[in-house]
Amino acid sequence: MPAMNKGKSGKPRRIGGFVHRVFSGLLLGANLATLLLFWLCCLSTTVSPMVSGRMAVIGLSFPLFLLLNLLFIPLWLLVRWRWTWIPVVGMSLMGGYILDYYPVNPIQKDNPEGVNIVSWNVKGFADAGGQMDSVLSMFRAWDADVVCFQEFFPGANRNRMDSLAKAMGMECYAERSRCVYSRYPILEGVRLDMPTNLENGAVAVKMLLDSDTVWVVNCHLESNSINDEDRSEGREAILSGERRKLLSETWQIWNKLATSSRMRSRQVDAITCFLDSLGTSRSVLLMGDLNDTPISYTYQQIDKRLKSAYREAGRGLGVSYNERHFTIRIDHLFHSADWQTERVDIPQDCFYSDHNPLLVTLSRGEKE
């Protein structure tokens, strides 16, 4: 009769224990690989897209690798609970990026006092159709002190909005498709000089607020230029199952994203140069459609100089771009240290544009 394999203790080796160790090893390797890719997404924000545009696109995978690492926590609890620390500590090392993307804040108080601000890419209100009266009623109901619109082109709709704003005691400064409405006196406005392929850019408006001056920067940075044809061809490539066609379409979209990232990096460099020229004592509100998520060079460069309102008071993803069910936040509001975010909302029921409005209430001075 063949001898039975035994361990050093003299006990028979258990096949189940061997399989468990192998599975644990494979799981460990997969977890470490996922963590490295997660860290790469975060670290990609520190590299200018001018150095590597394709590196910048990696940041778009952040939510995928965050989710995968979260899934490893229950897996380790089931397989080898002592190793649960691996995904927990690994993600904690990049905790600031996680909170940028998915902040967790206390429930906000209702009707806080302060300066009410709205930022919205309105897409020319092209989706409003014959509902412009509803848009104007919404504008009136906001009772905002400062409103920044992007993609608000000259025409009948803007003329009606200008008339309503004037009747509400608001001044207007417009530069191409970027409009700023304000209850506070507008002292001057300048267009920030930056490169663009699509007439995007930023305008800075200086206002007088309670005997103090505040710069309001309204931004609409370079779009990604992924059109319906790209989406259609990408969908066909996936359905066809042809590897060569799928790779070709993926590479084409990747290059478009990389090219637009490079342009936005040059634009945000121009914006940060303007911010730095104002000095550290300046009072600044910067908002608009940055066309970048919080895991991007664009966002992080501004975040180094100003504070994100959504990071301070928001909760969850905060979806601001609502076309074709993309759950991303690419519209942001930042402020200097002399402001404090009291409340931030992104209504999901405004169907007049492919973006949702960003509603923020700020107060002067930091909380104790």
Secondary structure, 3 states (H helix, E strand, C coil): CCCCCECCCCCECCHHHHHHHHHHHHHHHHHHHHHHHHHHHHHHHHCCCCCCHHHHHHHHHHHHHHHHHHHHHHHHHHHCHHHHHHHHHHHHCCHHHHHHHCCCCCCCCCCCCCEEEEEEECHHHCCCCCCHHHHHHHHHHHCCCEEEEECCCCCHHHHHHHHHHHHCCCEEEEECCEEEEECCCEEEEEECCCCCCCCCEEEEEEEEECCEEEEEEEEECCCCCCCHHHHHHHHHHHHHCCHHHHHHHHHHHHHHHHHHHHHHHHHHHHHHHHHHHHCCCCCEEEEEECCCCCCCHHHHHHHCCCEEHHHHHCCCCCCCECHHHCCECCEEEEECCCEEEEEEECCCCCCCCCECCEEEEEEECCCC
